[in-house]
Amino acid sequence: MSEQGSFWGAGCFVEITDKTKPAMKPTIDKLTSLGKRVYVIDVSRNS
């Protein structure tokens, strides 16, 4: 299995964000829509 394939095959993800990368939101939404558990850690100062 490719590295990309094994990434999507995981059941649980942790996304760490400082809110400087707007593409993180669609990624989180996509993973959630695929039935994956997604934990988001916000390290921004204005959380």
mmCIF entry with sequence, helices, sheets and N, C-alpha, C, O atoms, coordinates in Angstrom:
data_MODEL
# 
_entry.id   MODEL 
# 
_entity.id                         1 
_entity.type                       polymer 
_entity.pdbx_number_of_molecules   1 
# 
_entity_poly.entity_id                      1 
_entity_poly.type                           'polypeptide(L)' 
_entity_poly.nstd_linkage                   no 
_entity_poly.nstd_monomer                   no 
_entity_poly.pdbx_seq_one_letter_code       MSEQGSFWGAGCFVEITDKTKPAMKPTIDKLTSLGKRVYVIDVSRNS 
_entity_poly.pdbx_seq_one_letter_code_can   MSEQGSFWGAGCFVEITDKTKPAMKPTIDKLTSLGKRVYVIDVSRNS 
_entity_poly.pdbx_strand_id                 A 
# 
loop_
_entity_poly_seq.entity_id 
_entity_poly_seq.num 
_entity_poly_seq.mon_id 
_entity_poly_seq.hetero 
1 1  MET n 
1 2  SER n 
1 3  GLU n 
1 4  GLN n 
1 5  GLY n 
1 6  SER n 
1 7  PHE n 
1 8  TRP n 
1 9  GLY n 
1 10 ALA n 
1 11 GLY n 
1 12 CYS n 
1 13 PHE n 
1 14 VAL n 
1 15 GLU n 
1 16 ILE n 
1 17 THR n 
1 18 ASP n 
1 19 LYS n 
1 20 THR n 
1 21 LYS n 
1 22 PRO n 
1 23 ALA n 
1 24 MET n 
1 25 LYS n 
1 26 PRO n 
1 27 THR n 
1 28 ILE n 
1 29 ASP n 
1 30 LYS n 
1 31 LEU n 
1 32 THR n 
1 33 SER n 
1 34 LEU n 
1 35 GLY n 
1 36 LYS n 
1 37 ARG n 
1 38 VAL n 
1 39 TYR n 
1 40 VAL n 
1 41 ILE n 
1 42 ASP n 
1 43 VAL n 
1 44 SER n 
1 45 ARG n 
1 46 ASN n 
1 47 SER n 
# 
_struct_asym.id          A 
_struct_asym.entity_id   1 
# 
loop_
_struct_conf.conf_type_id 
_struct_conf.id 
_struct_conf.pdbx_PDB_helix_id 
_struct_conf.beg_label_comp_id 
_struct_conf.beg_label_asym_id 
_struct_conf.beg_label_seq_id 
_struct_conf.pdbx_beg_PDB_ins_code 
_struct_conf.end_label_comp_id 
_struct_conf.end_label_asym_id 
_struct_conf.end_label_seq_id 
_struct_conf.pdbx_end_PDB_ins_code 
_struct_conf.beg_auth_comp_id 
_struct_conf.beg_auth_asym_id 
_struct_conf.beg_auth_seq_id 
_struct_conf.end_auth_comp_id 
_struct_conf.end_auth_asym_id 
_struct_conf.end_auth_seq_id 
_struct_conf.pdbx_PDB_helix_class 
_struct_conf.details 
_struct_conf.pdbx_PDB_helix_length 
HELX_P HELX_P1 AA1 GLU A 3  ? GLY A 9  ? GLU A 3  GLY A 9  1 ? 7  
HELX_P HELX_P2 AA2 MET A 24 ? SER A 33 ? MET A 24 SER A 33 1 ? 10 
# 
_struct_conf_type.id          HELX_P 
_struct_conf_type.criteria    ? 
_struct_conf_type.reference   ? 
# 
_struct_sheet.id               AA1 
_struct_sheet.type             ? 
_struct_sheet.number_strands   2 
_struct_sheet.details          ? 
# 
_struct_sheet_order.sheet_id     AA1 
_struct_sheet_order.range_id_1   1 
_struct_sheet_order.range_id_2   2 
_struct_sheet_order.offset       ? 
_struct_sheet_order.sense        parallel 
# 
loop_
_struct_sheet_range.sheet_id 
_struct_sheet_range.id 
_struct_sheet_range.beg_label_comp_id 
_struct_sheet_range.beg_label_asym_id 
_struct_sheet_range.beg_label_seq_id 
_struct_sheet_range.pdbx_beg_PDB_ins_code 
_struct_sheet_range.end_label_comp_id 
_struct_sheet_range.end_label_asym_id 
_struct_sheet_range.end_label_seq_id 
_struct_sheet_range.pdbx_end_PDB_ins_code 
_struct_sheet_range.beg_auth_comp_id 
_struct_sheet_range.beg_auth_asym_id 
_struct_sheet_range.beg_auth_seq_id 
_struct_sheet_range.end_auth_comp_id 
_struct_sheet_range.end_auth_asym_id 
_struct_sheet_range.end_auth_seq_id 
AA1 1 CYS A 12 ? THR A 17 ? CYS A 12 THR A 17 
AA1 2 ARG A 37 ? ASP A 42 ? ARG A 37 ASP A 42 
# 
loop_
_atom_site.group_PDB 
_atom_site.id 
_atom_site.type_symbol 
_atom_site.label_atom_id 
_atom_site.label_alt_id 
_atom_site.label_comp_id 
_atom_site.label_asym_id 
_atom_site.label_entity_id 
_atom_site.label_seq_id 
_atom_site.pdbx_PDB_ins_code 
_atom_site.Cartn_x 
_atom_site.Cartn_y 
_atom_site.Cartn_z 
_atom_site.occupancy 
_atom_site.B_iso_or_equiv 
_atom_site.pdbx_formal_charge 
_atom_site.auth_seq_id 
_atom_site.auth_comp_id 
_atom_site.auth_asym_id 
_atom_site.auth_atom_id 
_atom_site.pdbx_PDB_model_num 
ATOM 1   N N  . MET A 1 1  ? 0.848   -1.175 0.000  1.00 0.00 ? 1  MET A N  1 
ATOM 2   C CA . MET A 1 1  ? 0.000   0.000  0.000  1.00 0.00 ? 1  MET A CA 1 
ATOM 3   C C  . MET A 1 1  ? 0.891   1.234  0.000  1.00 0.00 ? 1  MET A C  1 
ATOM 4   O O  . MET A 1 1  ? 1.922   1.276  0.670  1.00 0.00 ? 1  MET A O  1 
ATOM 5   N N  . SER A 1 2  ? 0.473   2.235  -0.763 1.00 0.00 ? 2  SER A N  1 
ATOM 6   C CA . SER A 1 2  ? 1.253   3.462  -0.829 1.00 0.00 ? 2  SER A CA 1 
ATOM 7   C C  . SER A 1 2  ? 1.114   4.250  0.468  1.00 0.00 ? 2  SER A C  1 
ATOM 8   O O  . SER A 1 2  ? 0.207   4.010  1.265  1.00 0.00 ? 2  SER A O  1 
ATOM 9   N N  . GLU A 1 3  ? 2.024   5.191  0.663  1.00 0.00 ? 3  GLU A N  1 
ATOM 10  C CA . GLU A 1 3  ? 1.962   6.041  1.855  1.00 0.00 ? 3  GLU A CA 1 
ATOM 11  C C  . GLU A 1 3  ? 0.653   6.833  1.878  1.00 0.00 ? 3  GLU A C  1 
ATOM 12  O O  . GLU A 1 3  ? 0.038   6.993  2.932  1.00 0.00 ? 3  GLU A O  1 
ATOM 13  N N  . GLN A 1 4  ? 0.232   7.324  0.715  1.00 0.00 ? 4  GLN A N  1 
ATOM 14  C CA . GLN A 1 4  ? -1.023  8.067  0.641  1.00 0.00 ? 4  GLN A CA 1 
ATOM 15  C C  . GLN A 1 4  ? -2.211  7.161  0.955  1.00 0.00 ? 4  GLN A C  1 
ATOM 16  O O  . GLN A 1 4  ? -3.140  7.571  1.651  1.00 0.00 ? 4  GLN A O  1 
ATOM 17  N N  . GLY A 1 5  ? -2.181  5.943  0.449  1.00 0.00 ? 5  GLY A N  1 
ATOM 18  C CA . GLY A 1 5  ? -3.256  4.991  0.723  1.00 0.00 ? 5  GLY A CA 1 
ATOM 19  C C  . GLY A 1 5  ? -3.340  4.636  2.190  1.00 0.00 ? 5  GLY A C  1 
ATOM 20  O O  . GLY A 1 5  ? -4.439  4.508  2.731  1.00 0.00 ? 5  GLY A O  1 
ATOM 21  N N  . SER A 1 6  ? -2.210  4.475  2.843  1.00 0.00 ? 6  SER A N  1 
ATOM 22  C CA . SER A 1 6  ? -2.232  4.145  4.264  1.00 0.00 ? 6  SER A CA 1 
ATOM 23  C C  . SER A 1 6  ? -2.713  5.331  5.098  1.00 0.00 ? 6  SER A C  1 
ATOM 24  O O  . SER A 1 6  ? -3.297  5.138  6.164  1.00 0.00 ? 6  SER A O  1 
ATOM 25  N N  . PHE A 1 7  ? -2.474  6.553  4.624  1.00 0.00 ? 7  PHE A N  1 
ATOM 26  C CA . PHE A 1 7  ? -2.977  7.743  5.319  1.00 0.00 ? 7  PHE A CA 1 
ATOM 27  C C  . PHE A 1 7  ? -4.497  7.717  5.357  1.00 0.00 ? 7  PHE A C  1 
ATOM 28  O O  . PHE A 1 7  ? -5.091  7.859  6.426  1.00 0.00 ? 7  PHE A O  1 
ATOM 29  N N  . TRP A 1 8  ? -5.133  7.537  4.201  1.00 0.00 ? 8  TRP A N  1 
ATOM 30  C CA . TRP A 1 8  ? -6.593  7.548  4.131  1.00 0.00 ? 8  TRP A CA 1 
ATOM 31  C C  . TRP A 1 8  ? -7.203  6.329  4.795  1.00 0.00 ? 8  TRP A C  1 
ATOM 32  O O  . TRP A 1 8  ? -8.384  6.350  5.140  1.00 0.00 ? 8  TRP A O  1 
ATOM 33  N N  . GLY A 1 9  ? -6.439  5.276  4.981  1.00 0.00 ? 9  GLY A N  1 
ATOM 34  C CA . GLY A 1 9  ? -6.941  4.070  5.616  1.00 0.00 ? 9  GLY A CA 1 
ATOM 35  C C  . GLY A 1 9  ? -7.008  4.160  7.127  1.00 0.00 ? 9  GLY A C  1 
ATOM 36  O O  . GLY A 1 9  ? -7.643  3.319  7.765  1.00 0.00 ? 9  GLY A O  1 
ATOM 37  N N  . ALA A 1 10 ? -6.373  5.154  7.710  1.00 0.00 ? 10 ALA A N  1 
ATOM 38  C CA . ALA A 1 10 ? -6.387  5.306  9.166  1.00 0.00 ? 10 ALA A CA 1 
ATOM 39  C C  . ALA A 1 10 ? -7.791  5.682  9.630  1.00 0.00 ? 10 ALA A C  1 
ATOM 40  O O  . ALA A 1 10 ? -8.561  6.274  8.874  1.00 0.00 ? 10 ALA A O  1 
ATOM 41  N N  . GLY A 1 11 ? -8.116  5.340  10.859 1.00 0.00 ? 11 GLY A N  1 
ATOM 42  C CA . GLY A 1 11 ? -9.448  5.610  11.380 1.00 0.00 ? 11 GLY A CA 1 
ATOM 43  C C  . GLY A 1 11 ? -9.524  6.835  12.263 1.00 0.00 ? 11 GLY A C  1 
ATOM 44  O O  . GLY A 1 11 ? -10.617 7.314  12.564 1.00 0.00 ? 11 GLY A O  1 
ATOM 45  N N  . CYS A 1 12 ? -8.389  7.345  12.681 1.00 0.00 ? 12 CYS A N  1 
ATOM 46  C CA . CYS A 1 12 ? -8.369  8.462  13.623 1.00 0.00 ? 12 CYS A CA 1 
ATOM 47  C C  . CYS A 1 12 ? -7.252  9.425  13.221 1.00 0.00 ? 12 CYS A C  1 
ATOM 48  O O  . CYS A 1 12 ? -6.141  9.011  12.887 1.00 0.00 ? 12 CYS A O  1 
ATOM 49  N N  . PHE A 1 13 ? -7.573  10.708 13.262 1.00 0.00 ? 13 PHE A N  1 
ATOM 50  C CA . PHE A 1 13 ? -6.614  11.722 12.860 1.00 0.00 ? 13 PHE A CA 1 
ATOM 51  C C  . PHE A 1 13 ? -6.532  12.832 13.899 1.00 0.00 ? 13 PHE A C  1 
ATOM 52  O O  . PHE A 1 13 ? -7.522  13.137 14.565 1.00 0.00 ? 13 PHE A O  1 
ATOM 53  N N  . VAL A 1 14 ? -5.369  13.429 14.039 1.00 0.00 ? 14 VAL A N  1 
ATOM 54  C CA . VAL A 1 14 ? -5.180  14.607 14.871 1.00 0.00 ? 14 VAL A CA 1 
ATOM 55  C C  . VAL A 1 14 ? -4.670  15.709 13.956 1.00 0.00 ? 14 VAL A C  1 
ATOM 56  O O  . VAL A 1 14 ? -3.637  15.565 13.302 1.00 0.00 ? 14 VAL A O  1 
ATOM 57  N N  . GLU A 1 15 ? -5.404  16.804 13.920 1.00 0.00 ? 15 GLU A N  1 
ATOM 58  C CA . GLU A 1 15 ? -5.008  17.963 13.129 1.00 0.00 ? 15 GLU A CA 1 
ATOM 59  C C  . GLU A 1 15 ? -4.579  19.059 14.099 1.00 0.00 ? 15 GLU A C  1 
ATOM 60  O O  . GLU A 1 15 ? -5.343  19.450 14.981 1.00 0.00 ? 15 GLU A O  1 
ATOM 61  N N  . ILE A 1 16 ? -3.376  19.541 13.935 1.00 0.00 ? 16 ILE A N  1 
ATOM 62  C CA . ILE A 1 16 ? -2.862  20.624 14.772 1.00 0.00 ? 16 ILE A CA 1 
ATOM 63  C C  . ILE A 1 16 ? -2.820  21.876 13.905 1.00 0.00 ? 16 ILE A C  1 
ATOM 64  O O  . ILE A 1 16 ? -2.199  21.885 12.843 1.00 0.00 ? 16 ILE A O  1 
ATOM 65  N N  . THR A 1 17 ? -3.484  22.928 14.364 1.00 0.00 ? 17 THR A N  1 
ATOM 66  C CA . THR A 1 17 ? -3.579  24.135 13.558 1.00 0.00 ? 17 THR A CA 1 
ATOM 67  C C  . THR A 1 17 ? -3.312  25.384 14.394 1.00 0.00 ? 17 THR A C  1 
ATOM 68  O O  . THR A 1 17 ? -3.590  25.428 15.592 1.00 0.00 ? 17 THR A O  1 
ATOM 69  N N  . ASP A 1 18 ? -2.768  26.392 13.726 1.00 0.00 ? 18 ASP A N  1 
ATOM 70  C CA . ASP A 1 18 ? -2.625  27.702 14.361 1.00 0.00 ? 18 ASP A CA 1 
ATOM 71  C C  . ASP A 1 18 ? -3.468  28.727 13.606 1.00 0.00 ? 18 ASP A C  1 
ATOM 72  O O  . ASP A 1 18 ? -3.282  29.935 13.753 1.00 0.00 ? 18 ASP A O  1 
ATOM 73  N N  . LYS A 1 19 ? -4.393  28.226 12.801 1.00 0.00 ? 19 LYS A N  1 
ATOM 74  C CA . LYS A 1 19 ? -5.347  29.010 12.001 1.00 0.00 ? 19 LYS A CA 1 
ATOM 75  C C  . LYS A 1 19 ? -4.689  29.846 10.908 1.00 0.00 ? 19 LYS A C  1 
ATOM 76  O O  . LYS A 1 19 ? -5.296  30.803 10.427 1.00 0.00 ? 19 LYS A O  1 
ATOM 77  N N  . THR A 1 20 ? -3.466  29.510 10.506 1.00 0.00 ? 20 THR A N  1 
ATOM 78  C CA . THR A 1 20 ? -2.817  30.227 9.402  1.00 0.00 ? 20 THR A CA 1 
ATOM 79  C C  . THR A 1 20 ? -2.959  29.475 8.079  1.00 0.00 ? 20 THR A C  1 
ATOM 80  O O  . THR A 1 20 ? -2.587  29.997 7.029  1.00 0.00 ? 20 THR A O  1 
ATOM 81  N N  . LYS A 1 21 ? -3.490  28.265 8.123  1.00 0.00 ? 21 LYS A N  1 
ATOM 82  C CA . LYS A 1 21 ? -3.652  27.460 6.916  1.00 0.00 ? 21 LYS A CA 1 
ATOM 83  C C  . LYS A 1 21 ? -5.138  27.176 6.700  1.00 0.00 ? 21 LYS A C  1 
ATOM 84  O O  . LYS A 1 21 ? -5.669  26.224 7.272  1.00 0.00 ? 21 LYS A O  1 
ATOM 85  N N  . PRO A 1 22 ? -5.821  27.992 5.878  1.00 0.00 ? 22 PRO A N  1 
ATOM 86  C CA . PRO A 1 22 ? -7.253  27.810 5.684  1.00 0.00 ? 22 PRO A CA 1 
ATOM 87  C C  . PRO A 1 22 ? -7.632  26.458 5.089  1.00 0.00 ? 22 PRO A C  1 
ATOM 88  O O  . PRO A 1 22 ? -8.783  26.041 5.217  1.00 0.00 ? 22 PRO A O  1 
ATOM 89  N N  . ALA A 1 23 ? -6.715  25.775 4.454  1.00 0.00 ? 23 ALA A N  1 
ATOM 90  C CA . ALA A 1 23 ? -7.022  24.475 3.848  1.00 0.00 ? 23 ALA A CA 1 
ATOM 91  C C  . ALA A 1 23 ? -7.259  23.388 4.887  1.00 0.00 ? 23 ALA A C  1 
ATOM 92  O O  . ALA A 1 23 ? -7.742  22.309 4.545  1.00 0.00 ? 23 ALA A O  1 
ATOM 93  N N  . MET A 1 24 ? -6.937  23.646 6.121  1.00 0.00 ? 24 MET A N  1 
ATOM 94  C CA . MET A 1 24 ? -7.146  22.636 7.166  1.00 0.00 ? 24 MET A CA 1 
ATOM 95  C C  . MET A 1 24 ? -8.629  22.358 7.368  1.00 0.00 ? 24 MET A C  1 
ATOM 96  O O  . MET A 1 24 ? -8.999  21.211 7.620  1.00 0.00 ? 24 MET A O  1 
ATOM 97  N N  . LYS A 1 25 ? -9.489  23.366 7.267  1.00 0.00 ? 25 LYS A N  1 
ATOM 98  C CA . LYS A 1 25 ? -10.926 23.193 7.473  1.00 0.00 ? 25 LYS A CA 1 
ATOM 99  C C  . LYS A 1 25 ? -11.518 22.200 6.476  1.00 0.00 ? 25 LYS A C  1 
ATOM 100 O O  . LYS A 1 25 ? -12.207 21.272 6.900  1.00 0.00 ? 25 LYS A O  1 
ATOM 101 N N  . PRO A 1 26 ? -11.280 22.351 5.160  1.00 0.00 ? 26 PRO A N  1 
ATOM 102 C CA . PRO A 1 26 ? -11.814 21.360 4.223  1.00 0.00 ? 26 PRO A CA 1 
ATOM 103 C C  . PRO A 1 26 ? -11.250 19.952 4.464  1.00 0.00 ? 26 PRO A C  1 
ATOM 104 O O  . PRO A 1 26 ? -11.954 18.961 4.268  1.00 0.00 ? 26 PRO A O  1 
ATOM 105 N N  . THR A 1 27 ? -9.997  19.865 4.886  1.00 0.00 ? 27 THR A N  1 
ATOM 106 C CA . THR A 1 27 ? -9.400  18.567 5.188  1.00 0.00 ? 27 THR A CA 1 
ATOM 107 C C  . THR A 1 27 ? -10.130 17.906 6.352  1.00 0.00 ? 27 THR A C  1 
ATOM 108 O O  . THR A 1 27 ? -10.461 16.722 6.297  1.00 0.00 ? 27 THR A O  1 
ATOM 109 N N  . ILE A 1 28 ? -10.375 18.674 7.395  1.00 0.00 ? 28 ILE A N  1 
ATOM 110 C CA . ILE A 1 28 ? -11.100 18.160 8.558  1.00 0.00 ? 28 ILE A CA 1 
ATOM 111 C C  . ILE A 1 28 ? -12.507 17.742 8.150  1.00 0.00 ? 28 ILE A C  1 
ATOM 112 O O  . ILE A 1 28 ? -12.981 16.680 8.553  1.00 0.00 ? 28 ILE A O  1 
ATOM 113 N N  . ASP A 1 29 ? -13.178 18.571 7.353  1.00 0.00 ? 29 ASP A N  1 
ATOM 114 C CA . ASP A 1 29 ? -14.531 18.249 6.886  1.00 0.00 ? 29 ASP A CA 1 
ATOM 115 C C  . ASP A 1 29 ? -14.550 16.974 6.052  1.00 0.00 ? 29 ASP A C  1 
ATOM 116 O O  . ASP A 1 29 ? -15.451 16.148 6.201  1.00 0.00 ? 29 ASP A O  1 
ATOM 117 N N  . LYS A 1 30 ? -13.569 16.811 5.181  1.00 0.00 ? 30 LYS A N  1 
ATOM 118 C CA . LYS A 1 30 ? -13.489 15.618 4.328  1.00 0.00 ? 30 LYS A CA 1 
ATOM 119 C C  . LYS A 1 30 ? -13.290 14.358 5.170  1.00 0.00 ? 30 LYS A C  1 
ATOM 120 O O  . LYS A 1 30 ? -13.970 13.353 4.962  1.00 0.00 ? 30 LYS A O  1 
ATOM 121 N N  . LEU A 1 31 ? -12.363 14.415 6.111  1.00 0.00 ? 31 LEU A N  1 
ATOM 122 C CA . LEU A 1 31 ? -12.110 13.260 6.966  1.00 0.00 ? 31 LEU A CA 1 
ATOM 123 C C  . LEU A 1 31 ? -13.349 12.901 7.775  1.00 0.00 ? 31 LEU A C  1 
ATOM 124 O O  . LEU A 1 31 ? -13.679 11.724 7.925  1.00 0.00 ? 31 LEU A O  1 
ATOM 125 N N  . THR A 1 32 ? -14.035 13.913 8.295  1.00 0.00 ? 32 THR A N  1 
ATOM 126 C CA . THR A 1 32 ? -15.254 13.685 9.065  1.00 0.00 ? 32 THR A CA 1 
ATOM 127 C C  . THR A 1 32 ? -16.337 13.059 8.192  1.00 0.00 ? 32 THR A C  1 
ATOM 128 O O  . THR A 1 32 ? -17.040 12.151 8.634  1.00 0.00 ? 32 THR A O  1 
ATOM 129 N N  . SER A 1 33 ? -16.476 13.534 6.961  1.00 0.00 ? 33 SER A N  1 
ATOM 130 C CA . SER A 1 33 ? -17.495 12.990 6.053  1.00 0.00 ? 33 SER A CA 1 
ATOM 131 C C  . SER A 1 33 ? -17.206 11.539 5.676  1.00 0.00 ? 33 SER A C  1 
ATOM 132 O O  . SER A 1 33 ? -18.112 10.789 5.313  1.00 0.00 ? 33 SER A O  1 
ATOM 133 N N  . LEU A 1 34 ? -15.945 11.158 5.766  1.00 0.00 ? 34 LEU A N  1 
ATOM 134 C CA . LEU A 1 34 ? -15.566 9.763  5.483  1.00 0.00 ? 34 LEU A CA 1 
ATOM 135 C C  . LEU A 1 34 ? -15.739 8.872  6.711  1.00 0.00 ? 34 LEU A C  1 
ATOM 136 O O  . LEU A 1 34 ? -15.398 7.690  6.678  1.00 0.00 ? 34 LEU A O  1 
ATOM 137 N N  . GLY A 1 35 ? -16.266 9.437  7.786  1.00 0.00 ? 35 GLY A N  1 
ATOM 138 C CA . GLY A 1 35 ? -16.505 8.669  8.998  1.00 0.00 ? 35 GLY A CA 1 
ATOM 139 C C  . GLY A 1 35 ? -15.282 8.494  9.878  1.00 0.00 ? 35 GLY A C  1 
ATOM 140 O O  . GLY A 1 35 ? -15.256 7.614  10.739 1.00 0.00 ? 35 GLY A O  1 
ATOM 141 N N  . LYS A 1 36 ? -14.276 9.319  9.674  1.00 0.00 ? 36 LYS A N  1 
ATOM 142 C CA . LYS A 1 36 ? -13.054 9.250  10.475 1.00 0.00 ? 36 LYS A CA 1 
ATOM 143 C C  . LYS A 1 36 ? -13.222 10.080 11.744 1.00 0.00 ? 36 LYS A C  1 
ATOM 144 O O  . LYS A 1 36 ? -13.925 11.090 11.746 1.00 0.00 ? 36 LYS A O  1 
ATOM 145 N N  . ARG A 1 37 ? -12.580 9.652  12.805 1.00 0.00 ? 37 ARG A N  1 
ATOM 146 C CA . ARG A 1 37 ? -12.533 10.469 14.025 1.00 0.00 ? 37 ARG A CA 1 
ATOM 147 C C  . ARG A 1 37 ? -11.435 11.500 13.839 1.00 0.00 ? 37 ARG A C  1 
ATOM 148 O O  . ARG A 1 37 ? -10.304 11.162 13.491 1.00 0.00 ? 37 ARG A O  1 
ATOM 149 N N  . VAL A 1 38 ? -11.779 12.767 14.076 1.00 0.00 ? 38 VAL A N  1 
ATOM 150 C CA . VAL A 1 38 ? -10.826 13.852 13.888 1.00 0.00 ? 38 VAL A CA 1 
ATOM 151 C C  . VAL A 1 38 ? -10.772 14.680 15.161 1.00 0.00 ? 38 VAL A C  1 
ATOM 152 O O  . VAL A 1 38 ? -11.789 15.198 15.624 1.00 0.00 ? 38 VAL A O  1 
ATOM 153 N N  . TYR A 1 39 ? -9.580  14.798 15.718 1.00 0.00 ? 39 TYR A N  1 
ATOM 154 C CA . TYR A 1 39 ? -9.351  15.637 16.882 1.00 0.00 ? 39 TYR A CA 1 
ATOM 155 C C  . TYR A 1 39 ? -8.553  16.848 16.409 1.00 0.00 ? 39 TYR A C  1 
ATOM 156 O O  . TYR A 1 39 ? -7.531  16.703 15.739 1.00 0.00 ? 39 TYR A O  1 
ATOM 157 N N  . VAL A 1 40 ? -9.023  18.033 16.759 1.00 0.00 ? 40 VAL A N  1 
ATOM 158 C CA . VAL A 1 40 ? -8.371  19.265 16.313 1.00 0.00 ? 40 VAL A CA 1 
ATOM 159 C C  . VAL A 1 40 ? -7.753  19.954 17.525 1.00 0.00 ? 40 VAL A C  1 
ATOM 160 O O  . VAL A 1 40 ? -8.423  20.204 18.527 1.00 0.00 ? 40 VAL A O  1 
ATOM 161 N N  . ILE A 1 41 ? -6.481  20.248 17.411 1.00 0.00 ? 41 ILE A N  1 
ATOM 162 C CA . ILE A 1 41 ? -5.757  20.978 18.460 1.00 0.00 ? 41 ILE A CA 1 
ATOM 163 C C  . ILE A 1 41 ? -5.430  22.347 17.889 1.00 0.00 ? 41 ILE A C  1 
ATOM 164 O O  . ILE A 1 41 ? -4.687  22.471 16.915 1.00 0.00 ? 41 ILE A O  1 
ATOM 165 N N  . ASP A 1 42 ? -5.998  23.374 18.514 1.00 0.00 ? 42 ASP A N  1 
ATOM 166 C CA . ASP A 1 42 ? -5.800  24.748 18.065 1.00 0.00 ? 42 ASP A CA 1 
ATOM 167 C C  . ASP A 1 42 ? -4.736  25.395 18.943 1.00 0.00 ? 42 ASP A C  1 
ATOM 168 O O  . ASP A 1 42 ? -4.943  25.595 20.139 1.00 0.00 ? 42 ASP A O  1 
ATOM 169 N N  . VAL A 1 43 ? -3.603  25.717 18.342 1.00 0.00 ? 43 VAL A N  1 
ATOM 170 C CA . VAL A 1 43 ? -2.503  26.338 19.077 1.00 0.00 ? 43 VAL A CA 1 
ATOM 171 C C  . VAL A 1 43 ? -2.379  27.834 18.785 1.00 0.00 ? 43 VAL A C  1 
ATOM 172 O O  . VAL A 1 43 ? -1.363  28.453 19.101 1.00 0.00 ? 43 VAL A O  1 
ATOM 173 N N  . SER A 1 44 ? -3.429  28.412 18.174 1.00 0.00 ? 44 SER A N  1 
ATOM 174 C CA . SER A 1 44 ? -3.387  29.842 17.896 1.00 0.00 ? 44 SER A CA 1 
ATOM 175 C C  . SER A 1 44 ? -3.558  30.627 19.190 1.00 0.00 ? 44 SER A C  1 
ATOM 176 O O  . SER A 1 44 ? -4.116  30.129 20.168 1.00 0.00 ? 44 SER A O  1 
ATOM 177 N N  . ARG A 1 45 ? -3.083  31.825 19.178 1.00 0.00 ? 45 ARG A N  1 
ATOM 178 C CA . ARG A 1 45 ? -3.195  32.671 20.369 1.00 0.00 ? 45 ARG A CA 1 
ATOM 179 C C  . ARG A 1 45 ? -4.606  33.179 20.564 1.00 0.00 ? 45 ARG A C  1 
ATOM 180 O O  . ARG A 1 45 ? -5.005  33.465 21.692 1.00 0.00 ? 45 ARG A O  1 
ATOM 181 N N  . ASN A 1 46 ? -5.376  33.301 19.484 1.00 0.00 ? 46 ASN A N  1 
ATOM 182 C CA . ASN A 1 46 ? -6.728  33.849 19.560 1.00 0.00 ? 46 ASN A CA 1 
ATOM 183 C C  . ASN A 1 46 ? -7.769  32.757 19.419 1.00 0.00 ? 46 ASN A C  1 
ATOM 184 O O  . ASN A 1 46 ? -8.693  32.888 18.616 1.00 0.00 ? 46 ASN A O  1 
ATOM 185 N N  . SER A 1 47 ? -7.640  31.691 20.175 1.00 0.00 ? 47 SER A N  1 
ATOM 186 C CA . SER A 1 47 ? -8.566  30.570 20.025 1.00 0.00 ? 47 SER A CA 1 
ATOM 187 C C  . SER A 1 47 ? -9.875  30.783 20.695 1.00 0.00 ? 47 SER A C  1 
ATOM 188 O O  . SER A 1 47 ? -10.744 29.913 20.644 1.00 0.00 ? 47 SER A O  1 
# 
